[in-house]
């Protein structure tokens, strides 16, 4: 009878240890996924920032160039603003596909499988 009690105690200890290990594994997997998503987004934000600065400088240059062509600097800025208004209208027409593309990217980053070479 005493042996059965010892076996049951060991079994309970093993089940508790398994539960703790499983919870820790899920926690580590969740942390891994979150860090993957944030690292990917952070790198894309850096690239977007550099691209935005480039576009800003090109825009100012084009505005001054168009201003010289049209005879007044402010005409150039109005022209570039009109171009951006046209682009904004086009983006409003396709905003849903862009949102879907961004959502799919996030979901793919969360559920993508890592190469299990390290496991």
MMTF fields as JSON, N, C-alpha, C and O atoms, coordinates in Angstrom:
{
  "mmtfVersion": "1.0.0",
  "mmtfProducer": "UNKNOWN",
  "numBonds": 475,
  "numAtoms": 476,
  "numGroups": 119,
  "numChains": 1,
  "numModels": 1,
  "chainsPerModel": [1],
  "groupsPerChain": [119],
  "chainIdList": ["A"],
  "bondAtomList": [4, 2, 8, 6, 12, 10, 16, 14, 20, 18, 24, 22, 28, 26, 32, 30, 36, 34, 40, 38, 44, 42, 48, 46, 52, 50, 56, 54, 60, 58, 64, 62, 68, 66, 72, 70, 76, 74, 80, 78, 84, 82, 88, 86, 92, 90, 96, 94, 100, 98, 104, 102, 108, 106, 112, 110, 116, 114, 120, 118, 124, 122, 128, 126, 132, 130, 136, 134, 140, 138, 144, 142, 148, 146, 152, 150, 156, 154, 160, 158, 164, 162, 168, 166, 172, 170, 176, 174, 180, 178, 184, 182, 188, 186, 192, 190, 196, 194, 200, 198, 204, 202, 208, 206, 212, 210, 216, 214, 220, 218, 224, 222, 228, 226, 232, 230, 236, 234, 240, 238, 244, 242, 248, 246, 252, 250, 256, 254, 260, 258, 264, 262, 268, 266, 272, 270, 276, 274, 280, 278, 284, 282, 288, 286, 292, 290, 296, 294, 300, 298, 304, 302, 308, 306, 312, 310, 316, 314, 320, 318, 324, 322, 328, 326, 332, 330, 336, 334, 340, 338, 344, 342, 348, 346, 352, 350, 356, 354, 360, 358, 364, 362, 368, 366, 372, 370, 376, 374, 380, 378, 384, 382, 388, 386, 392, 390, 396, 394, 400, 398, 404, 402, 408, 406, 412, 410, 416, 414, 420, 418, 424, 422, 428, 426, 432, 430, 436, 434, 440, 438, 444, 442, 448, 446, 452, 450, 456, 454, 460, 458, 464, 462, 468, 466, 472, 470],
  "bondOrderList": [1, 1, 1, 1, 1, 1, 1, 1, 1, 1, 1, 1, 1, 1, 1, 1, 1, 1, 1, 1, 1, 1, 1, 1, 1, 1, 1, 1, 1, 1, 1, 1, 1, 1, 1, 1, 1, 1, 1, 1, 1, 1, 1, 1, 1, 1, 1, 1, 1, 1, 1, 1, 1, 1, 1, 1, 1, 1, 1, 1, 1, 1, 1, 1, 1, 1, 1, 1, 1, 1, 1, 1, 1, 1, 1, 1, 1, 1, 1, 1, 1, 1, 1, 1, 1, 1, 1, 1, 1, 1, 1, 1, 1, 1, 1, 1, 1, 1, 1, 1, 1, 1, 1, 1, 1, 1, 1, 1, 1, 1, 1, 1, 1, 1, 1, 1, 1, 1],
  "groupList": [{"groupName": "UNK", "atomNameList": ["N", "CA", "C", "O"], "elementList": ["N", "C", "C", "O"], "formalChargeList": [0, 0, 0, 0], "bondAtomList": [1, 0, 2, 1, 3, 2], "bondOrderList": [1, 1, 2], "singleLetterCode": "X", "chemCompType": "L-PEPTIDE LINKING"}],
  "groupTypeList": [0, 0, 0, 0, 0, 0, 0, 0, 0, 0, 0, 0, 0, 0, 0, 0, 0, 0, 0, 0, 0, 0, 0, 0, 0, 0, 0, 0, 0, 0, 0, 0, 0, 0, 0, 0, 0, 0, 0, 0, 0, 0, 0, 0, 0, 0, 0, 0, 0, 0, 0, 0, 0, 0, 0, 0, 0, 0, 0, 0, 0, 0, 0, 0, 0, 0, 0, 0, 0, 0, 0, 0, 0, 0, 0, 0, 0, 0, 0, 0, 0, 0, 0, 0, 0, 0, 0, 0, 0, 0, 0, 0, 0, 0, 0, 0, 0, 0, 0, 0, 0, 0, 0, 0, 0, 0, 0, 0, 0, 0, 0, 0, 0, 0, 0, 0, 0, 0, 0],
  "groupIdList": [1, 2, 3, 4, 5, 6, 7, 8, 9, 10, 11, 12, 13, 14, 15, 16, 17, 18, 19, 20, 21, 22, 23, 24, 25, 26, 27, 28, 29, 30, 31, 32, 33, 34, 35, 36, 37, 38, 39, 40, 41, 42, 43, 44, 45, 46, 47, 48, 49, 50, 51, 52, 53, 54, 55, 56, 57, 58, 59, 60, 61, 62, 63, 64, 65, 66, 67, 68, 69, 70, 71, 72, 73, 74, 75, 76, 77, 78, 79, 80, 81, 82, 83, 84, 85, 86, 87, 88, 89, 90, 91, 92, 93, 94, 95, 96, 97, 98, 99, 100, 101, 102, 103, 104, 105, 106, 107, 108, 109, 110, 111, 112, 113, 114, 115, 116, 117, 118, 119],
  "secStructList": [7, 2, 2, 2, 2, 2, 2, 2, 2, 2, 2, 2, 2, 2, 2, 2, 2, 2, 2, 2, 2, 2, 2, 2, 2, 2, 2, 2, 2, 2, 2, 2, 2, 2, 2, 2, 2, 2, 2, 2, 2, 2, 2, 2, 2, 2, 2, 2, 2, 2, 2, 2, 2, 2, 2, 2, 2, 2, 2, 2, 2, 2, 2, 2, 2, 2, 2, 2, 2, 2, 6, 1, 2, 2, 2, 2, 2, 2, 2, 2, 2, 2, 2, 2, 2, 2, 2, 2, 2, 2, 2, 2, 2, 6, 2, 2, 2, 2, 2, 2, 2, 2, 2, 2, 2, 2, 2, 2, 2, 2, 2, 7, 7, 7, 7, 6, 6, 7, 7],
  "xCoordList": [0.824, 0.0, 0.869, 0.561, 1.966, 2.859, 3.489, 3.72, 3.77, 4.367, 3.412, 3.839, 2.141, 1.157, 1.103, 0.966, 1.207, 1.209, 2.421, 2.315, 3.572, 4.803, 4.703, 5.111, 4.16, 4.003, 3.052, 3.313, 1.962, 0.989, 1.612, 1.385, 2.391, 3.067, 4.03, 4.07, 4.808, 5.745, 4.998, 5.419, 3.895, 3.097, 2.549, 2.568, 2.067, 1.55, 2.672, 2.461, 3.862, 5.008, 5.367, 5.645, 5.36, 5.686, 4.646, 4.996, 3.375, 2.313, 2.468, 2.308, 2.774, 3.002, 4.193, 4.133, 5.274, 6.474, 6.179, 6.637, 5.42, 5.04, 4.196, 4.402, 3.264, 2.426, 3.246, 3.035, 4.183, 5.043, 5.928, 6.114, 6.472, 7.331, 6.542, 7.037, 5.334, 4.489, 4.127, 4.158, 3.788, 3.466, 4.68, 4.556, 5.841, 7.077, 7.379, 7.812, 7.153, 7.383, 6.468, 6.922, 5.183, 4.249, 4.617, 4.497, 5.064, 5.485, 6.682, 6.707, 7.659, 8.843, 8.51, 9.076, 7.595, 7.176, 6.467, 6.679, 5.629, 4.927, 5.921, 5.799, 6.895, 7.917, 8.69, 8.998, 9.006, 9.724, 8.927, 9.48, 7.648, 6.804, 6.699, 6.799, 6.495, 6.36, 7.65, 7.607, 8.781, 10.043, 10.292, 10.847, 9.897, 10.028, 9.213, 9.7, 7.981, 7.106, 7.664, 7.737, 8.06, 8.559, 9.892, 10.131, 10.759, 12.032, 11.796, 12.443, 10.878, 10.555, 9.938, 10.294, 9.017, 8.394, 9.399, 9.35, 10.309, 11.307, 12.206, 12.507, 12.637, 13.49, 12.727, 13.29, 11.462, 10.657, 10.41, 10.331, 10.289, 10.105, 11.363, 11.269, 12.524, 13.776, 13.849, 14.189, 13.533, 13.558, 12.542, 12.833, 11.356, 10.323, 10.775, 10.509, 11.45, 11.912, 12.932, 12.865, 13.867, 14.865, 14.181, 14.505, 13.251, 12.521, 11.697, 11.623, 11.08, 10.294, 11.182, 10.787, 12.362, 13.291, 13.718, 13.804, 13.981, 14.34, 13.212, 13.451, 11.994, 10.841, 10.634, 10.294, 10.836, 10.706, 11.699, 11.329, 12.94, 13.949, 13.683, 13.864, 13.259, 12.907, 11.726, 11.699, 10.761, 9.58, 9.96, 9.487, 10.802, 11.227, 11.995, 11.796, 12.862, 13.609, 12.688, 12.859, 11.712, 10.76, 9.93, 9.642, 9.552, 8.761, 9.552, 9.014, 10.814, 11.634, 11.845, 11.835, 12.037, 12.224, 10.964, 11.038, 9.806, 8.553, 8.3, 7.764, 8.689, 8.54, 9.337, 8.858, 10.547, 11.35, 10.736, 10.735, 10.218, 9.605, 8.343, 8.074, 7.572, 6.291, 6.402, 5.43, 7.55, 7.746, 7.653, 8.052, 7.148, 7.081, 7.25, 6.702, 8.002, 8.313, 7.048, 6.925, 6.112, 4.903, 4.071, 3.314, 4.176, 3.491, 4.045, 3.306, 5.327, 5.939, 5.422, 5.147, 5.288, 4.771, 3.303, 2.879, 2.522, 1.128, 1.055, 0.203, 1.953, 1.974, 2.281, 1.605, 3.294, 3.663, 2.533, 2.247, 1.894, 0.757, -0.376, -1.031, -0.612, -1.634, -1.299, -2.18, -0.027, 0.404, 0.136, -0.357, 0.465, 0.218, -1.278, -1.692, -2.081, -3.534, -4.052, -4.9, -3.539, -3.924, -3.52, -4.303, -2.304, -1.83, -2.682, -2.992, -3.063, -3.89, -5.252, -5.772, -5.824, -7.121, -6.983, -7.843, -5.901, -5.676, -5.511, -6.037, -4.777, -4.593, -5.902, -6.127, -6.759, -8.062, -8.896, -9.683, -8.716, -9.467, -8.956, -9.706, -7.683, -7.119, -6.716, -5.897, -7.258, -6.855, -7.205, -6.433, -8.329, -8.719, -7.731, -7.324, -7.325, -6.301, -4.986, -4.305, -4.622, -3.401, -3.542, -2.602, -4.695, -4.933, -4.884, -4.293, -5.504, -5.482, -4.055, -3.679, -3.265, -1.883, -1.101, -0.317, -1.315, -0.621, -1.072, -0.243, -2.373, -2.889, -2.321, -1.913, -2.29, -1.743, -0.266, 0.204, 0.468, 1.883, 2.066, 2.9, 1.29, 1.392, 1.029, 1.716, -0.047, -0.468, 0.587, 0.881, 1.162, 2.216, 3.435, 4.071, 3.771, 4.913, 4.633, 5.535, 3.415, 3.087, 3.103, 3.597, 2.562, 2.403, 3.481, 3.406, 4.484, 5.515, 6.354, 6.595, 6.783, 7.607, 9.07, 9.49, 9.83, 11.264, 11.919, 11.4, 13.078, 13.878, 14.329, 14.987, 13.984, 14.253, 15.65, 15.841, 16.625, 17.993, 18.591, 19.435, 18.15, 18.694, 18.035, 18.572, 16.884, 16.173, 16.658, 16.193],
  "yCoordList": [-1.18, 0.0, 1.243, 2.231, 1.186, 2.317, 2.594, 3.751, 1.531, 1.676, 2.393, 3.203, 2.099, 2.759, 4.255, 5.068, 4.612, 6.024, 6.76, 7.897, 6.106, 6.705, 6.868, 7.893, 5.858, 5.918, 7.053, 7.792, 7.196, 8.258, 9.63, 10.568, 9.75, 11.033, 11.387, 12.533, 10.407, 10.647, 11.029, 11.919, 10.354, 10.655, 12.078, 12.799, 12.474, 13.838, 14.856, 15.889, 14.576, 15.466, 15.589, 16.684, 14.467, 14.479, 15.277, 16.013, 15.126, 15.867, 17.36, 18.166, 17.732, 19.15, 19.691, 20.788, 18.923, 19.344, 19.46, 20.396, 18.515, 18.573, 19.815, 20.483, 20.123, 21.304, 22.586, 23.483, 22.67, 23.848, 23.962, 25.052, 22.833, 22.843, 23.242, 23.998, 22.741, 23.078, 24.56, 25.213, 25.085, 26.506, 27.353, 28.352, 26.961, 27.697, 27.63, 28.618, 26.477, 26.327, 27.247, 27.92, 27.287, 28.172, 29.637, 30.451, 29.959, 31.332, 31.709, 32.795, 30.834, 31.102, 31.173, 31.986, 30.324, 30.382, 31.703, 32.299, 32.153, 33.426, 34.58, 35.475, 34.568, 35.612, 35.6, 36.66, 34.424, 34.299, 34.913, 35.644, 34.621, 35.167, 36.684, 37.387, 37.182, 38.627, 39.337, 40.374, 38.8, 39.442, 39.383, 40.326, 38.297, 38.22, 39.312, 39.993, 39.474, 40.488, 41.883, 42.684, 42.182, 43.524, 43.805, 44.929, 42.802, 43.012, 43.287, 44.152, 42.557, 42.765, 44.137, 44.839, 44.522, 45.837, 46.962, 47.988, 46.776, 47.811, 48.041, 49.186, 46.973, 47.14, 47.818, 48.632, 47.487, 48.134, 49.609, 50.428, 49.953, 51.358, 52.156, 53.293, 51.582, 52.272, 52.494, 53.587, 51.466, 51.593, 52.63, 53.442, 52.609, 53.583, 55.002, 55.927, 55.187, 56.522, 57.068, 58.236, 56.235, 56.668, 56.982, 57.981, 56.15, 56.383, 57.667, 58.412, 57.932, 59.149, 60.392, 61.39, 60.34, 61.463, 61.691, 62.833, 60.618, 60.71, 61.36, 62.262, 60.9, 61.447, 62.919, 63.721, 63.27, 64.672, 65.558, 66.615, 65.13, 65.93, 66.006, 67.06, 64.905, 64.921, 65.854, 66.587, 65.833, 66.681, 68.159, 68.936, 68.545, 69.946, 70.337, 71.422, 69.454, 69.723, 69.889, 70.809, 68.995, 69.105, 70.379, 71.017, 70.744, 71.971, 73.186, 74.042, 73.266, 74.392, 74.352, 75.389, 73.149, 73.014, 73.452, 74.244, 72.928, 73.338, 74.832, 75.498, 75.35, 76.783, 77.613, 78.637, 77.176, 77.904, 77.788, 78.755, 76.62, 76.436, 77.285, 77.83, 77.385, 78.084, 79.581, 80.318, 80.025, 81.453, 81.919, 83.048, 81.113, 81.484, 80.225, 79.171, 80.345, 79.175, 78.543, 77.319, 79.377, 78.81, 78.026, 77.145, 78.307, 77.484, 76.06, 75.089, 75.959, 74.631, 73.839, 72.645, 74.501, 73.803, 73.425, 72.361, 74.294, 73.943, 72.742, 71.869, 72.702, 71.58, 70.267, 69.259, 70.294, 69.081, 68.689, 67.503, 69.67, 69.369, 68.727, 67.808, 69.199, 68.593, 67.154, 66.294, 66.894, 65.518, 64.635, 63.515, 65.147, 64.365, 64.187, 63.139, 65.168, 65.022, 63.912, 63.114, 63.869, 62.817, 61.443, 60.495, 61.336, 60.066, 59.674, 58.497, 60.662, 60.372, 59.822, 58.902, 60.384, 59.883, 58.449, 57.613, 58.161, 56.786, 55.833, 54.72, 56.279, 55.424, 55.186, 54.092, 56.184, 55.996, 54.946, 54.229, 54.866, 53.875, 52.456, 51.492, 52.326, 50.984, 50.715, 49.828, 51.441, 51.308, 49.937, 49.401, 49.367, 48.06, 46.971, 46.192, 46.885, 45.878, 46.112, 45.152, 47.374, 47.653, 47.198, 46.641, 47.429, 46.974, 45.451, 44.886, 44.794, 43.331, 42.814, 41.828, 43.476, 43.065, 43.206, 42.326, 44.311, 44.52, 43.5, 42.949, 43.241, 42.24, 40.86, 40.141, 40.49, 39.192, 39.086, 38.026, 40.193, 40.192, 39.911, 39.091, 40.59, 40.394, 38.955, 38.327, 38.438, 37.067, 36.064, 35.11, 36.28, 35.382, 35.436, 34.41, 36.615, 36.723, 35.986, 35.374, 36.042, 35.381, 33.861, 33.153, 33.362, 31.915, 31.239, 30.032, 31.984, 31.328, 30.419, 30.704, 29.342, 28.388, 28.738, 29.073, 28.657, 28.897, 27.636, 26.53, 27.826, 26.654, 25.984, 26.607, 24.728, 24.025, 23.41, 22.34, 24.075, 23.582, 23.652, 22.832, 24.629, 24.78, 23.838, 23.629, 23.266, 22.376, 20.998, 20.095],
  "zCoordList": [0.0, 0.0, 0.0, -0.668, 0.761, 0.836, -0.526, -0.878, -1.301, -2.629, -3.58, -4.402, -3.467, -4.329, -4.027, -4.941, -2.776, -2.38, -2.923, -3.382, -2.868, -3.39, -4.902, -5.448, -5.576, -7.034, -7.407, -8.356, -6.675, -6.959, -6.703, -7.468, -5.638, -5.363, -6.485, -6.932, -6.943, -8.047, -9.312, -10.051, -9.553, -10.733, -10.672, -11.669, -9.512, -9.335, -9.535, -10.172, -8.999, -9.184, -10.665, -11.156, -11.366, -12.799, -13.596, -14.519, -13.235, -13.92, -13.661, -14.577, -12.434, -12.115, -12.891, -13.448, -12.926, -13.65, -15.154, -15.81, -15.684, -17.095, -17.382, -18.396, -16.511, -16.683, -16.655, -17.471, -15.712, -15.637, -16.873, -17.414, -17.316, -18.51, -19.753, -20.589, -19.873, -21.015, -21.008, -22.052, -19.853, -19.757, -20.115, -20.823, -19.634, -19.955, -21.45, -22.042, -22.055, -23.496, -24.29, -25.216, -23.943, -24.645, -24.443, -25.359, -23.242, -22.957, -23.831, -24.411, -23.927, -24.74, -26.236, -26.967, -26.675, -28.078, -28.382, -29.439, -27.456, -27.651, -27.686, -28.522, -26.794, -26.791, -28.102, -28.648, -28.609, -29.874, -31.022, -31.843, -31.079, -32.145, -32.051, -33.057, -30.832, -30.645, -31.032, -31.694, -30.635, -30.999, -32.49, -33.054, -33.148, -34.61, -35.286, -36.188, -34.849, -35.461, -35.232, -36.164, -33.994, -33.702, -34.392, -34.836, -34.488, -35.183, -36.658, -37.249, -37.242, -38.642, -38.858, -39.805, -37.983, -38.104, -37.869, -38.547, -36.915, -36.629, -37.834, -38.172, -38.48, -39.657, -40.79, -41.521, -40.932, -41.968, -41.652, -42.568, -40.382, -40.004, -40.332, -40.795, -40.1, -40.445, -41.951, -42.404, -42.721, -44.179, -44.632, -45.51, -44.043, -44.395, -44.06, -44.827, -42.933, -42.54, -43.53, -43.915, -43.936, -44.922, -46.245, -46.888, -46.652, -47.891, -47.815, -48.792, -46.665, -46.496, -46.589, -47.192, -46.004, -46.096, -47.544, -47.996, -48.26, -49.678, -50.476, -51.279, -50.251, -50.979, -50.633, -51.502, -49.373, -48.967, -49.722, -50.233, -49.789, -50.483, -51.981, -52.591, -52.573, -53.999, -54.231, -55.22, -53.338, -53.47, -53.443, -54.272, -52.503, -52.419, -53.681, -54.226, -54.133, -55.361, -56.564, -57.364, -56.685, -57.787, -57.694, -58.707, -56.484, -56.312, -56.783, -57.486, -56.403, -56.864, -58.378, -59.042, -58.915, -60.361, -61.118, -62.058, -60.694, -61.35, -61.157, -62.043, -59.999, -59.749, -60.74, -61.228, -61.035, -62.026, -63.413, -64.175, -63.742, -65.057, -65.213, -66.284, -64.119, -64.197, -63.875, -64.039, -63.431, -63.227, -61.789, -61.502, -60.873, -59.455, -58.62, -58.944, -57.558, -56.731, -56.17, -56.125, -55.745, -55.13, -56.139, -55.732, -57.438, -58.44, -58.425, -58.587, -58.234, -58.157, -56.976, -57.092, -55.837, -54.657, -54.835, -54.385, -55.491, -55.788, -56.73, -56.566, -57.714, -58.657, -57.931, -58.137, -57.093, -56.352, -55.396, -55.234, -54.765, -53.884, -54.681, -54.191, -55.897, -56.751, -57.098, -57.128, -57.359, -57.647, -56.429, -56.564, -55.236, -54.019, -53.766, -53.271, -54.088, -53.939, -54.854, -54.455, -56.073, -57.013, -56.478, -56.543, -55.953, -55.387, -54.18, -53.995, -53.355, -52.177, -52.59, -51.959, -53.642, -54.13, -54.61, -54.334, -55.33, -55.782, -54.595, -54.606, -53.577, -52.398, -51.656, -51.14, -51.597, -50.953, -51.676, -51.059, -52.98, -53.75, -53.519, -53.673, -53.15, -52.971, -51.526, -51.283, -50.572, -49.173, -48.593, -47.798, -48.963, -48.419, -48.806, -47.944, -50.087, -50.401, -49.654, -49.296, -49.414, -48.661, -47.212, -46.645, -46.614, -45.247, -45.176, -44.255, -46.144, -46.174, -46.322, -45.687, -47.157, -47.352, -46.041, -45.688, -45.324, -44.055, -43.019, -42.294, -42.939, -41.998, -42.306, -41.394, -43.569, -43.949, -43.595, -43.183, -43.757, -43.399, -41.908, -41.524, -41.077, -39.623, -39.252, -38.446, -39.84, -39.534, -39.972, -39.252, -41.161, -41.635, -40.732, -40.492, -40.228, -39.322, -38.011, -37.439, -37.546, -36.287, -36.438, -35.561, -37.554, -37.702, -38.53, -38.759, -38.985, -39.794, -38.914, -37.74, -39.495, -38.777, -38.992, -40.1, -37.924, -38.027, -38.547, -38.388, -39.174, -39.555, -38.28, -37.448, -38.117, -36.872, -36.841, -36.263, -37.455, -37.44, -36.027, -35.664, -35.239, -33.896, -32.894, -31.806, -33.238, -32.293, -32.453, -31.757]
}
